[in-house]
């Protein structure tokens, strides 16, 4: 783990990647779905999106896929 800490990955408490989502992203999602962009619709979508990224199963699988790509299958 010593080598990992030299590239910023040594501390479990510190994320190595984060995402920021903005109100514009919600606006774009509404527009893309053909829904009118109103304050009410924005609030409904915002509340409905809370927690949708909590399940990291797909993201963890993406990491494992990339590890297999880079290092081969064990």
C-alpha positions in Angstrom: 0.0 0.0 0.0 3.0 2.3 0.4 3.3 2.8 -3.4 -0.4 3.6 -3.6 -0.1 6.3 -1.1 2.5 8.0 -3.2 -0.1 8.5 -5.9 -2.9 9.7 -3.6 -4.7 6.3 -3.1 -3.3 5.3 0.3 -6.1 6.7 2.5 -9.5 5.0 2.4 -11.1 8.1 4.0 -10.1 10.3 1.1 -11.9 9.8 -2.2 -9.7 9.5 -5.3 -12.6 10.6 -7.5 -15.7 12.7 -6.9 -18.5 14.0 -9.2 -20.4 17.3 -9.0 -23.9 17.5 -10.3 -25.5 20.9 -11.0 -29.0 22.2 -11.6 -28.1 22.5 -15.3 -27.8 18.7 -15.4 -31.3 18.3 -14.1 -32.5 20.9 -16.7 -30.8 18.9 -19.4 -32.3 15.7 -18.2 -35.8 17.2 -18.2 -35.3 18.7 -21.7 -33.9 15.4 -22.9 -37.0 13.6 -21.6 -39.3 16.1 -23.2 -40.5 17.5 -19.8 -41.1 21.2 -19.3 -38.4 22.8 -17.2 -40.2 24.4 -14.3 -39.2 24.9 -10.7 -41.8 22.2 -9.6 -40.4 19.7 -12.1 -36.8 20.5 -11.1 -37.6 20.0 -7.4 -39.4 16.7 -8.2 -36.5 15.4 -10.2 -34.0 16.6 -7.6 -35.8 14.7 -4.8 -36.3 11.7 -7.1 -32.5 11.5 -7.9 -31.3 11.5 -4.3 -29.6 8.2 -3.6 -29.6 6.9 -7.2 -25.8 6.7 -7.2 -25.7 5.0 -3.8 -25.5 1.5 -5.4 -22.0 1.3 -6.7 -22.3 -2.2 -8.2 -22.1 -1.1 -11.8 -19.2 1.3 -11.0 -17.3 -1.3 -9.1 -17.7 -3.7 -12.0 -16.4 -0.9 -14.3 -13.3 -0.6 -12.1 -12.8 -4.4 -12.2 -13.2 -4.4 -16.0 -10.5 -1.7 -16.3 -8.2 -3.6 -14.0 -8.6 -6.7 -16.1 -7.9 -4.7 -19.2 -4.8 -3.2 -17.8 -3.4 -6.2 -15.9 -5.1 -9.2 -17.5 -7.3 -11.8 -16.1 -6.1 -13.7 -13.0 
